[in-house]
């Protein structure tokens, strides 16, 4: 994966344009079995950060599950994807 990203960063250096790794993520069922979901998130975030690439994770309700605002639900600690929340806290905490 890093080699592919390096192609984008080389383009950035050659043409002085920003690079953005827009919305990446997984659905909740990827976290319910041993699929390497946490490692996937860590790899993408660290590869992007090491190369100065902005990135956004896609968390459409279910991956991190902090509640459904449209349904009026509030975050419930028993439903939170704790491993993903811990990883994002670790990697993004100032």
N, C-alpha and C positions, 0 to 999 in steps of 0.2 A: 504494500500500500504506500509506503514511504517513497518508493521510486516514482510512482505515478504522481504523487503530490510534488515531488521535486521538479517535475516537468512544468507544473503550474508556477512554482516559485521562480524557476529560471525565466519563464515568460515575463513574470512580474519584474524581475531585475533588468531584463533586456528592454522592456517597453515602459517601465516606470508606471505601471497600472496596479491598482489594488487587487488583491485576491481575497475572495470570500468563500468559505466552505459553508454554503447555505444548508439549512435544515437537514440534519441526520438524526436518526433515531430507530427505535425498535418498538414493536407492539408488546404488550404485557405478557403474552404467551411465550415470548422468547426468554423471559426471566424465570419461568416456572419449571424449567428443566436445565440441565447442564449444557448450555449452548455457547458459553463464552461471552454472554451479553455484556457483563461488566468490563471484561477485557477489551471488547470492541469499543465501548465508550472511552475507556482510558486511552487506547491506542489513537483513536481519532483526535481526541482533545490534545494529547501530548504531541502528536505529529504536527498538528496545526499550530499549536503554541510555539513549538521549537522553531518553526519557520515564519513566525509572525503573521499567520493567516487568521483572520477573524472567522469565527464559526458560531453557529446557532444549533442547539439541539431541538428536536421536534418532540414535544410532549403533549400530544393530543389526548388529554384526559387520562389515558389508560396506563402509559408506561411508568410514570411516576405516581400517578393517581393521587392528586391533591383535591379531589372533589370535582363535581360537575357544576360549574357556575350557572349554566342554562337551567339546570334542574333545581337550583337553589341549595345545592349541597355544599357543606363546608368541609375542609380537610379533616379526616378521621385518622389518627395515628395508627389504628389497627389495619387500615387499608393502604398505607403508604408503602411504596417499593423502597424499603429501608436500604438495601445495598446500593441502589442507584442514588438515592438521596445522600448517603454517606460519601459516595464517590464524588458527586458534584460539589458537595460541601468541601471536601478535601482539595479538589482541583481548582475551585473558584474562590475559595476563602481568601480575602486580602491579607 
